[in-house]
Every structure is written in structure tokens, then in C-alpha cells.
């Protein structure tokens, strides 16, 4: 057998940009036989090894996984990234043999699951594992709730908590959600910028009882959350997901408040709840809008709509209030159809509360089909 240095030098000099023949790749695998793990951990060779994996077919990757210790490599910084790449490559392949995947790829992760979940490097591998594992509809998928419940403690790392949240996107667990709320929903974590997006995900995944728990824990410090640069993101997510307490949220809204997004989210909620008298008062007292709601919300300072208020306008379109749909027709510009905000407004108009005759007349006027065809043609150039 060749020495590692000889194999390393050989491997470094392969240009995988021009090598993609399966038989040639088989020969490369033969040449590096026995040194796969060392090459995957060596900073000088791992990039080439990743290119080799990306060029490989399914059986070549399976044979590689037979030879390497996925558990061991996952605990190493360079090794974990290499294993992640293997998972990513498998994930985009077709005609997979799931029995082989379970035996040589899933099993090493499942057998060492708890250890991998609490390791900084390996948590990234576990998240990639979930993406493939929960896509397999042909097997009875294992529930990892007990393992996560065991490691779910206040002193757990941020990486591990992210992994738990990632798991909950695939497998719902009310008990895990509520345990996370009890441990982590407090100012120590919710005002920490590193945790902000975690709580947004947590709230979006929560059922009504879990949301009530979040609300009750945040309620005593609500004003502090509104005024905190990071805590306010938790509030915005809660307001959107838990409109039941909208009157309470509104009670903390004041004219000239630091974060106007809170008021905006509350106003959107009132629209969705059908409490239009309150919407009218907010428009008058906070936004100082008496008429031409569409123009004043979207076109007050520029000819291009202010995207911040797009969702509110769409909500009002659905209710067909304040002449919002008539004003949309009045101020509409053909170039809007080529912008995301324009498509959102068009969708809101045609799916909203405007009269069908009004929608038909507007569609004929702007020739929606031709405009969209032109947009597709431009995008395909």
C-alpha cells in the first residue's frame, strides 16, 4: 500500500473539474483506499474529496460510507462538513436504495444520536440527516422525542437548541415545545440576538396552548420587549401567530412609538379579525389618514409602493373598505407586474372583496395574460 503522503500528493493533483467518468472515479477510489478518513480531515485534500463525492454515483458514495466512520468524522470540524456534503449529495439524487442508505448512512447517526446532538460540529450533520431521513416515506420513521427531552436543559448549547427546533419542523411534539418555552422564554434568552430567530421559529411551530404559555411569560415585560432591538422580533412573531390577545398588544401602542412594526402587525390582525372600526381609528389617530388609504399607505413619499404596508393593503382589499380597490385601479402602473410587490397587490385584488365585474374590467384593461407572458419571456432571455 502506498504511504499517506504519496496518496495525498496524487489526490491533490487530480483536476476534478475535468474528471467525471465513472470508471476513472472508480480508479481514484481504489488509489485512496484505506486513507479516506485522513483525506477527509486534511485541509489540503478535503476540497478535492468533496469534488469527488459530488461527481460520484450513488453506489460509489455508499461504498465510501462503508469505509469511513461517520460518527467519528461528524465530531470533527472538517469531518462534519464533509459528512454534510455527503448528505447533501445524496439528497439530490434519484432512484435511491433506501435500505443501503439506512444501513450505511442513517444507522451510524441513529446509534450515536445523543452524542452527536450535543456536539458543536456534529449538530450540523444531524440537521442534514433530518432532511433526508424524514423524506423517506417508505419506512416507519423513528421518533427522537425521548432523546431530545433528555438533553433539553438550560445549559444546553445554542447549536443543540437549534437542532431541536429543526427536528420539530419535521416531527411535531407539544411536550418538547412546552419544555423549550418553560426553559428558554425569558429575558436572558429572548433579548439575546443569537436566539432571536430561534424564538420566531418556536412561535411559528407552536400550538395554541404553547402560544398561551409564551404570551403569559412575555406579558409582564411586554413594554421592555417592544423597546428592545431583539426582543421586539419575538413580539412581532407572537402578535402574528397569536392574534387572540390583540387588544392587549394594542394597549401598548403609542403615537411616535419606537417600533412602528408592532402597530402595523396589530392593525393587520384587526383586519383579519374583522374589527374594522378599530382599523379605522388606527388609520386616523396613528397614521393620520382620513381618505385615499391606498395612496397614503403606499405612495405617500414615492411613486413606488412602500412595501412595508403591502400586507395591510391586501387585508383591506379583502374587506373592500375605504375605496382601497378603486384606488388600486386608479394608481396601478403596468410596470408593477414585473415586481414582487406588484404581483402581491394583483393577487390581493383578484382574490379580494372587489366586485367580480370590477375585476373582469380591470383584467381586460391591463391585459394580465399578455403582461405575464412578457414577464416570462424577459426572465427566460
Secondary structure by P-SEA (a helix, b strand, c coil): cccaaaaaaaaaaccccccccaaaaaaaaaaaccaaaaaaaccccaaaaaaaaaaccaaaaaaaaacccaaaaaacaaaaaaaaaaaaaaaaccccaaaaaaaccaaaaaaaaaaaaacccaaaaaaaaaaaaaaccccccccaaaaaaaaccccccaaaaaaaaaaaaccccaaaaaaaaaccccccccccccaaaaaaaaaaaccaaaaaaaaaaaccaaaaaaacccaaaaaaaaaaacccaaaaaaaacccccccaaaaaaaaaaaaaacaaaaaaaaaaccccccccccccccccccccccccaaaaaaaaaaacccaaaaaaaaaccccccccaaaaaaaaaaaaccccaaaaaaaaaaaaaaaaaaaaaaaaac
